[in-house]
């Protein structure tokens, strides 16, 4: 588990960075395993349920988090109410979180939730995916599991546009610095509003459905 810094929060077990959970799990390895299993089940469910009428709006985004993790966490699908930082990165302040979320999803709606990617080159589609993913990385609206749900959200948008789920496997491998390329790209998104490295990762991981 990665340690976050909060102004005030009681979501963790005392003296640990393990979130309180419905299963009473107190070891990080087991909790991470359960989270991974729930995420795999969510991919199967939400990809199966995809249809052209799906609106990738804020309600859908929050529902992904809630429906994936509500069996484990009471706060699944709920935005945080405290300020949060990690390392040298301060995420969107809680006081502005809902306002910023509305702005991001309003802009995404204006682009028809990126459901017109057939009219875009892969490079342009990757650029728009990276732009909005960068915005949600900086928003960091949930207490935990932001990265996984954000990737699921954009994987579903990719699938809706006849792509496979984005392959982040290489970017998620730990590098010499102890960080992986995805984390490094995320830091740039938060600290510099720079999504260029994330765009490269997404473009590298885009594959058309049925492509060799």
N, C-alpha and C positions, 0 to 999 in steps of 0.2 A: 504494500500500500504506500502511496506517496503522501507525504505530509503537506497539508495545506495550513495556511495561517488565517485565522479568523479574528475579527474584533471580539466577538462573543459567540460561542456555540456550544451546545451540549449534545451534538449528534454522535460524538465519539464515546467509546467506553473510557472511563476515567484513567488517565495516565497513558493512553494509547492513541494511535491514529487509526484504530479499527472502528468503523461506524457501528453504532448499536443496530441490531438487526432482529427480525422476527424469529430467526432460527437459533438465537443464542450462541452464534459462532464467535469464538474468541481468538482464533488463529488466522493470521492474514492469508496463508496459503490456501486454507480450506475456503475462506470467504471469496478469494479470487477465483477459485475453481467453480464455486456455485454461481458467481456473477457471469463467468464465461459460459457455463451451461445455459443459463437463462438467456444470454445474448444469442447463442446458437439457435435456441428454440424460437426466439423472436424473429431472426432472419427467415427461418422457414415459414413462420406464420404470416409475417407481413408481406413477404414476396408472393406467397400464395394468394393473399387477399388483394393484391394490387389490381386496380382496374382504371380505365381512363377517367373515371369520375373523381378520383382521389384528388383532393386539394392539399398540397403540401404547405399548409398554413400553420400558424402558431398552435392552434388547437391540436393538430395532428402531431406536431413535434412534441408537445407536452404529453400527449397520449402514448407516444412511443416509449418515453421514459417511464411513465406510470405503468403501462401494461407489461413492460419487460421486467420491471423490478419491484412491483408492489407486493409480491409474495415475500420479498426479503426486507424491504425498507418502508417504513411508515411515510417517509417524505418523498417517495417516488412520484414523479410528475409535478412536484411543487417547486416553485422558484425559491431560491434562498432569500433570506431576509437580513443577512449580515454581509458585510464587506469581506472579500476573500482575496488572498494573494498566494503566490507560489514562487519561491525563489525571489527573483527581482521583478516579477510580473504582478501588477495589480489589475485584477479583472474589473469589469464594469461595477461601479458602486451600486449597492443594493437599492439606494434611493432612486436611481435612474434606470434600473434594470427593466421594469415593465415598459417604460416609455421607449427605451432603445429596442426592446424586442418588437414592439408594435411597428417601429420604423423599419426594422430589417424585414419583417414579414410583409409589410405593405409594399416595400420595394420588390421583394420576391414575387408578390402577386402581380405587380405591374409588368414583370417579365414572364407572366403566365407560369410561374413556378418552374421555369426552365423546361417546360414540357414540349417545347418546339425545337429541341436540339437537332432534329433531322435537317433543319435549315442552317445548322452551324457546322463549321469544321470542328474536328476533334480538339484542335488547339483553342478555339474560341469557347467551346463547351467547357473544357478544363479551366479556362480563365474565369468563367462565370461561376462554376462550381467552387473554385478556390476563393473567389471574392466573398461569396456568402458563407462558406465554411469558415473563412477567416473572421468574419463578423461574429459568428456564433461562438468561435473559440474565445474571442475577446469578451463576449458577453458572459460566457461561463455561467449559465443561469442556475444550474442545479448544484446541490452540495457535493455530489460525487457523480462519476460515470458520465461526465460531459463529453469526453472525446469519443467514447464508444457509441453513444446515442447520436452524436453529431455525424459520425461516419456512417452509421446505419441510415440516418435520414437522407444523406446524399447518395448512398448506395441505392436506395429505393428510387430516387430521382433518376439515377443512371439506368436502372433496370427498366423504369417506365419509358426510357428513350432507347430501348433495345441495346443496352450495354449490359455486360456482366457487372456484378458488384465490383467496385474499384479494388484493385489488388494493392494493398499497402504493405505487404509482407516484407519487402526489402527495406522500406522506409522505417519499419518498426523494429528492425534488428539493431541491437545496441552497438554503437560505434566506439572508437578509441577514447572519446571524451567521457564515456559513460552514459551519454544521451543518444537517442536514436534520431534519425533524420526528421521524423515526423514531429518529435518534441522540439527540435531546433527550429523547424519551420513554424511551429505554433508560437514559439517565443517571439519570432520576428513579427508574427501577426499581432500579438498583444503589445509588444514594446514599440514597434515601428509602423504598425498598420501596413506591413509589407507582406503580400500574399504570393510573391513571385516564386519562392522556393516551394511552397505548398502546391502551386500550380504545376510545377515540374513533376512533383510526386504524383499528383492526380493524373496528369497526362501519361506518365509512364505506366500507370496502373489501369488505364482505360482499355477495355477490349470489347469489340462489338460482339453481340450474341451470335454464336455459331462461327465466329472467325477462327481460323487455324492458329 
